[in-house]
Amino acid sequence: DAGVIQSPRHEVTEMGQEVTLRCKPISGHDYLFWYRQTMMRGLELLIYFNNNVPIDDSGMPEDRFSAKMPNASFSTLKIQPSEPRDSAVYFCASSLSRGGYTFGSGTRLTVV
Amino acid sequence: AQSVTQLGSHVSVSEGALVLLRCNYSSSVPPYLFWYVQYPNQGLQLLLKYTTGATLVKGINGFEAEFKKSETSFHLTKPSAHMSDAAEYFCAVTTTGTASKLTFGTGTRLQVTL
């Protein structure tokens, strides 16, 4: 199993640009989570899905952030427009209903 | 609401010494508790978890943790540290099933010296 796959690994973009982060969960996992990690705030849950349906998006910082899961094998996290304070490492994780999380390697986003 | 507190943002031990990383939780219902490890530029990897049953849980890489309800603690230990154990360690809690959203602690960076 290739694990949770995130792309890109690194993204540098200018303020105001649209950024799309991608995640392929482990096949068969029915939960998908998006986390953000910064030095100041640690790990923050942004949103999670169960069977492709968003369950809790209360952690999404503002309307500039959106996430979709069009099918069981793909999810995106979009930031439009991006701001320097969005710079962070974004992790995707997936799990089975009774299992622990498996994290991807993350996307390091830098907004300049 | 559930939460975890990790005591000590940085811990330094000598190679071969005991590793003890502290985690206390707060929960109004029985918790499920986890320890994750993060190596530089990598995602988090599950070390071990407690759900129900035996309170002493063994994980990968020689780590173990004990769930102590009376102390609301879930400390992580390893009898003998190895240089490869240097990483950041996160304690996490959930109360509604092991797939539900985890609440993470702020992390403890473990340094292992010669």
Chai-1 contact restraints between the chains, C-beta under 6 A:
chainA,res_idxA,chainB,res_idxB,connection_type,confidence,min_distance_angstrom,max_distance_angstrom,comment,restraint_id
A,Y31,B,A99,contact,1.0,0.0,6.0,A-B,restraint_1
A,G42,B,T106,contact,1.0,0.0,6.0,A-B,restraint_2
A,L43,B,F104,contact,1.0,0.0,6.0,A-B,restraint_3
A,L45,B,K101,contact,1.0,0.0,6.0,A-B,restraint_4
A,Y48,B,K101,contact,1.0,0.0,6.0,A-B,restraint_5
A,F91,B,G43,contact,1.0,0.0,6.0,A-B,restraint_6
A,S95,B,A99,contact,1.0,0.0,6.0,A-B,restraint_7
A,S97,B,A99,contact,1.0,0.0,6.0,A-B,restraint_8
A,R98,B,T98,contact,1.0,0.0,6.0,A-B,restraint_9
A,G100,B,L46,contact,1.0,0.0,6.0,A-B,restraint_10
A,G100,B,K49,contact,1.0,0.0,6.0,A-B,restraint_11
A,F103,B,G43,contact,1.0,0.0,6.0,A-B,restraint_12
A,F103,B,L44,contact,1.0,0.0,6.0,A-B,restraint_13
A,G104,B,G43,contact,1.0,0.0,6.0,A-B,restraint_14
A,S105,B,Q42,contact,1.0,0.0,6.0,A-B,restraint_15
A,S105,B,G43,contact,1.0,0.0,6.0,A-B,restraint_16
A,G106,B,G43,contact,1.0,0.0,6.0,A-B,restraint_17
